[in-house]
Amino acid sequence: EEDKQLLSEVGEHDITVSCKGKTTTLKVTVNPMEMNVTVSDASTIYTGEEVYPVVTGAPSGAKISYTIYQGESAVEANKVESAVDAGVYFVEVQVTAKNYTTVEETATINIAKAPFDTNELIWSNTGYLYTGEEVALAATVTGLPEGIELSGFTAEGTDQKSSASEKGYYTATANFTGENKNYVLVSCVINWRILESGSVALEPWFGAEDGELIVATFDSDTFTFGDTQTSYTVSYDENNGNATVTAE
């Protein structure tokens, strides 16, 4: 049984054989099995997750190790711990397993930039008060990926407007410049509007005086602050897109 156990391991083994009262020692060499492994390139879109070549056919318990280089060849200075960012990577793959020959292959990883989700953008100055004058869309945005900037607004097709003088709801195309290492963002459609002051809903304002809470509320034409009630007007600054409420 001990000899049988030896023969299940790769290497040279001495086996004792007894027959008809005679005993001899045989040297037996157990060669490793060929590993039928396939290593395939990987191609995907950036997700923020690590990407590796596809390894199939490795036996149970096999150890797979990767040496990854940014670029198209194995340049030591370009060695990285993992392939995450968009780009091309050259990968050396080694597969080892007990009693099997070691497999060494190379593969390529190609990670394309992902379209940026414009739902993550936060827009300001998209609402304007009607003045009868031409209003040019001057919205601002936060949440852009690093390296990308807003370059301006255009009207694409007859259904869009980047400026208007009439009351109403509009759409325009926001255009972007610059590059991000993992995302692509060229343009997106945003909504904007021009409304009469009476159509604008003003949220309550809260303050404190001598330790007491004071609330300012607005209805369609009346401003109430504490014990004071008066009418108000709303003026619009075309330069910065802000509205100013003035009690009369």
Disulfide bonds with the S-S distance in Angstrom:
none
